[in-house]
Amino acid sequence: MTNCDAVLRQNVESYNANFSIWMSYISSLERDVTQNKSSALGISYAGVGLNYSDAKSMSEFVSQHQNYQLSQQQSESLLRSTLSPDSVRAYIACINKDDPVSILLPDSAVTDAVFQFKITWNPNYRGVKPSEMKVTVTGGTIDGQNEKKIKLIPPQDSPIFVLERDKGGYVPLYISAYIDGQASDIVSLPSFPDFIVKILARNSQAIDSIRDGQHGTSLVQGKLCIQPTDGNSRLLPNTLAWVGSSVGDPNRARADVTTHAAENSSTLVCGHWWNSSGANEESNRLTGYFVVQEVYTDPVQKPA
């Protein structure tokens, strides 16, 4: 599946707009990203740049905290729905070149409780006449009626149907099609998340250190640490950054985010700072704080 997964990742910009798609994207990456490549891989969510380690940690946190799990089939269905038509055809060709029955979903299937979808029948055998097509939906209704749709369909036809998800989309959805003894892959979409995933910057305490003849010249140093707001949030340690300024010798008045990097975790992140003066007449000043991104979830109001 590795090459097919690569097709699914062609439209990466769209994977930042919806958390379910984003999480599917991370799951897809897990299947073929090697550890030595993952740390430098650039990913973003909500406008915040993440490396693969933080993105994976964020995905695992939400899965554990909200029990929102996505199967590989659901991930593929979600990602395929965001592809361009050409990419969809490339993906279908990759996973099964001889499959004549396909279900094609629009982007809106990921976010809307009501959307149109298409069935394509391209039989690769001769002497085909119109045949009975049976479309079955679990977790929704077709054309405002019931969970099944049966009709005659000629070869090369692509009928369009309207699907309405049960309970506003807050239940899983499954779609399958069956024509002339040939079955499509089952499209599987997860329920809409009943939470919103947010990222918020968390700051450490600030420092204002001066070393000169008046304030002392010897080396002073320390670390500034940040903990999660509570048990319902998690820090993304690789996003740690220094926000501040130094006056004087930058080799003496300085801050560093890598000194404690190996020790930093989702529950405690620290940065280190130093300041000193080589002589009484030399003045070095360090002012600022460390900042790290924190991920948390908020509930959403589900429809009655």
Buried (B, 14 or more C-beta within 10 A) or exposed (E): EEEBBBBBBBBEEBBBEBBBBBBBBBBBBBEEBEEEEBEEEEBBBBEBEBBBBBBBBBBBBBBEBBEBEBEBBBBBBBBBBBBEEEBBBBBBEBBEEEBBBBBBBBBEBBBBBBBBBEBBBEBEEEEBEBBEBEBBBBBBBBEEEEBEBEEEBEBEBEBEBEBBBBBBBBBBBBBBBBBBEBEBBBBBBBBBBEBEBBBEEBEBEEBEBBBBEEBBBEEBEBBBBBBBEEEEBBBBBBBBBBBBEBEBBEEBBBBBBEBBBEEBEBEBBBBBBBBBBEEEEBBBBBBBBBBBBBBBBEEEEEEE
